[in-house]
Structures are given as C-alpha cells and as structure tokens.
Amino acid sequence: MKPKALLALCVVILLPFGSYLLVKYFSDNAIVMPRRFYFDSVSTGITDGKASSDTVWHKVANISLTNQLGNQVSLDDLNGKVIIADFFFTRCPLICPKLTQNMKKLQDGLKTQDELRGTNPDFVHFVSFSVDPERDSATALRKYADRYGVNPDMWWMLTGPKKSIYDFAMNELKLGLQDGGNVDSSFMHTTRFVLLDKNRVVRGYYDGMDSVSLNRLAKDLVFIMLEKDKKKKRNLFRR
C-alpha cells in the first residue's frame, strides 16, 4: 500500500474511534450532536405548568430495490442501523469511482475494528443507489462492486425503477435542496453522502470528494454511535 493511502486509512480508522473514546470520557452536556434537518410537525403545549414543544422529525420512507446479489432488499431490513448513502452509476468515468473509493475507505476503516472478532460492524450500513438503473442491472452492479472490493454484508449497491430512486432522492433525502437546486430530475448526479441515524432521520450531508468533509462524516458517525449508546447506562465506565 502506498504511504499516502496508508496514512489516509489510518486517519479514517483512528480519528473516529479515538474521538469516540474521548467523547465517552466527557460529560453528555459537552457534546454537540449532529443536527436533524427536516421535521414533519411541531406540537406545543403545557407540561407541569411550563410551555413545551414536541418535534416530529422526518423519517425517511422505506424503499425496496434490488442489490448487487440480485436480492430484493429494503431500508426496513436495516432497522436500528445507521445508514450512509450515496448515488452513482457504473458507467461514470471520473466522479463515481472516486466516490466509491472514498466510501470504501469508510467501509474498510470500520471493518478493521471488528476483524479480530471475525465479524462485520452491526451498527452501520452503506447504501449506493444507481441513478442509471436501466443500464445498471444487478449483474452490472456486482461486477462494479467486485472491482472496488465492496462487502455486500455491509454495503448494498441498488437498482430498480428510476422514478422510485429519483423520488426517494429528491423527496425523502432532499438532495435538490442541499445541492442548491442543481440536481437534474432527468439525470441526477450528486457528490453528496447522506447520513441517516437509526431512526432514518437525516443527520448530515457531506461532499464525498472532499477529505475535510469526509473527516466530518467520520466524526458525526461517532456521535451518532454515542447517541445509540444513550439507551444504556449513563455511567459508561462504572461496573
């Protein structure tokens, strides 16, 4: 492995999980969690004589598509997992290979943490949607996935009806808003990675071509993992 590639992989692996341990050490009040982006409704009322509000955050709808193994899968199959999503197509000559390579770094960085146990991480799943599904059959996706070392146990490459995929990108992930209205509804192409928490609420958008943005994604993923731990005992270091 080239020195630059090794350094990049070390950063991907060590920075998030080193940060995770540090964050766990400090109090919850010192943590600034990744924001939630879209809400469906806000209700207000009085609780114990004080004004209160309850926000219902937008939960990304389920979508059922075909993965690179030819299996019908859906986001409901990933309940309880954090999801990192992007959009690509196999014939893309420049941008998509770089996006896939950067997603692969995240996959490998997370998998390395579990290799001693011989398992894959069970808290996160990668999902790549083809924006050219008419050409990107399951067979084409599998060849592409094999070329880039995609692990199907933790990363799906998906194809299906184009309208379903584009509607999902525009109406559920709101990519048209995040890309400043520059997403073409006839052939969508975006460099954004999207982070969904275990409730399928959007928690972040990141430029998949930019190392600074990807480092922020790694950090935010750590915080989302910590948020998942909040259902456990608060005194994390006491036995």
N, C-alpha and C positions, 0 to 999 in steps of 0.2 A: 504494500500500500504506500502511495506517495506521502511524504511528510505533511503536505498541506491537507490532504484528505484525512490523514490520521489525526491531525490537530482539530479539524472540523468535527470529526466523530467524537473525539474526547470532549469537546465543548458541548456537543449535543447530549452526551451521556452525563458528564459530571456536573455541569451547571444546573440543570433542572433538579437533579436528585440531591446535590449538595444544598441547593436553596431549600428544598423540601425539608431537610433535617433542621436547617436554621430556622425556618418559619415555624416548625413544630415546637422549637425551643421557646420562642417568644409568645407573649400573650395573644389571644384572639383579637383583642382590641387594636393591635398594631398592624393587623393585616388589612390591606386594601384589596378586596376581591375583584376579579374581572366583572365588569358591569353587565347587566342584562339590557338587551337592546329594544325589544318591542313588547308592548303589552296589549292585551285584548280588552281589558276593562279595569276600572278603578272604582271601588266602592268605599264610601265614607260612612262613619257612624260614631257613636259614643260608647266607649268601653270604660267602666269604672269611673264615670264622670269626666273622662278625657276624650278629646277628639282623636279618632284613629282612622286609618285607611288601609285597605287591603288591595294589592295589585295582583291581577291575574296575568302572568306573563305568557306571551305567545309560545305555545308548544308546537314545534314543527310537526306537521301532519305526517302520518305514515305514508310510505311509498313502497310498492312491491315491484321488483325488477329482477333481471337475470344476471348472475355473476359470472366470472370467468370460468367457472367449473360447469356452467350450464344449469346451475341450481336456481330455483326461484327463492328469493330472499326478500326480506323487508326490514325496515328500521325497527319494527316491533320485535324482531328477533334479537335486537341489541338493547333491550330494556335494561336500565341500570348501568349502561356503559357510556363513557364519554366518547363522542364522535368527532373526528377531524375529517372534513370533506373538501374535495376539490373537483374541478371539471377539466376535462382533457379530451383529446381524440387521438387515435393511434397513428394517423397519417400526418399529424402535426410535426413539422421538421425541426423547429427551434425551441419554442417556449415550453411545450408539453414535456419533452424529455427532461428539461431542467426542473420542472415542477415535480415530475415523478422521481427524479434523483433526490430532490430535497425531501420529499415525503419518505423516500426510502431511508434517508439518514435518521429521520424520526423513528421509523419502524425499527431499524437496527439498534438505535440507542436505547429504546425501551426493551427490546427483546434481550439485549445483553444483560439487563438486570435480572432476568429470570432463567438464563441459560444454565446456571448451576443447578437449578431445580428441574430442568428439562421441560419447562412449561412456557407458554406464551402469556403475556400480560392479559389479565382478565378484566381490566378496568377501562381499556381504550380500544377503539376500532377505527380503522381508516376506511374511507369510502370515496372512490373516484367515479364520477359519473361521466359517461361518454356523451359529448354534445353532437356526435355524428353517429348515432346509433344505427342508422340504416346501413352503414358500412361496417360498423364495429359489432360484429357478431360475437357470440361467446367464444368461438374458436379464435377469432382475431384478438380478442381481449386476453385470452390465455397465452397466446404467443407473445404478446406485448408484456404481459405480467412476468412470464418466464425470463424474458430478455433482461428485465430490470430487477429480478430477484424478489418479486412480490410474494409475501407469505399469505396464502388465501385464508389461513386461520385467523388472521388479524387485519386483513386488508382485502376488501372487495373492489373489483372493477366492474361497473354495472352498465348494462344496456337494456333497452326497452323502447316503448313508444316515445317518440321525440316530444310530442306535446306534453306528456306526463313529466318528462325530465325538465323541460323548459318552464312549465308552470310551477314545478317544485322550486326551481332555482329562483324564479322571479317573485313568486307569491309567498313562498314559505321561508326561503333563506334571504329574500330581499336583496339579491345581488344587484339589481338595477339601481337601487338607492345607493348602495355602497360604492358602485363604480361610476357615480355621478351621472346616471342616465345614459352611459355609453355602451351598455350591453345591448347587442343587436338581437332582437327577438327571433330573427330568422336564422341566425347562426351565432349563438352565444359563445363568447370566448373571454375568460377572465383568469387572472393570475391569483385570485383570492383563495386562501384556505379559510375555512369556516369552522369555528369551534363550538360544539354543542355540548351542554352539560348532560348529566344522566337523566334529566327530565326533558331533554330535547329542546332546551331554551338556548337561543343564540347568545354566546358569551364573548365572541370576538371574531374580527376579520383581520387577515394578515396577508401581506404580499409574499407569495410563495417564491418570488425571485430574489428577495432581499434578506440578507443574513441577519440584519438587526431585527427585522420584523419576525423572522423565524425564531430568534432567541426569545423574543417577547411571547411568542406562542408557547415555547417550551416552558417559560416561567408561568404563564397563565394556566397551562395544563397542570403544573404542580399545585397551584392554588385550588383548582377545581378538584384535584385529588384530595387535598386537605379538606375541602368543603364536604366531600363524601365522608370523610372520617368524623365529621362533627356529630354524627349519629352514635358514635361510640363514646366511651367515657371521656370526659374533658381532660382529666389528668392523664395525659398520654404516657408519661414517664414513670408513673407510680404503678406498683404491682400489689 
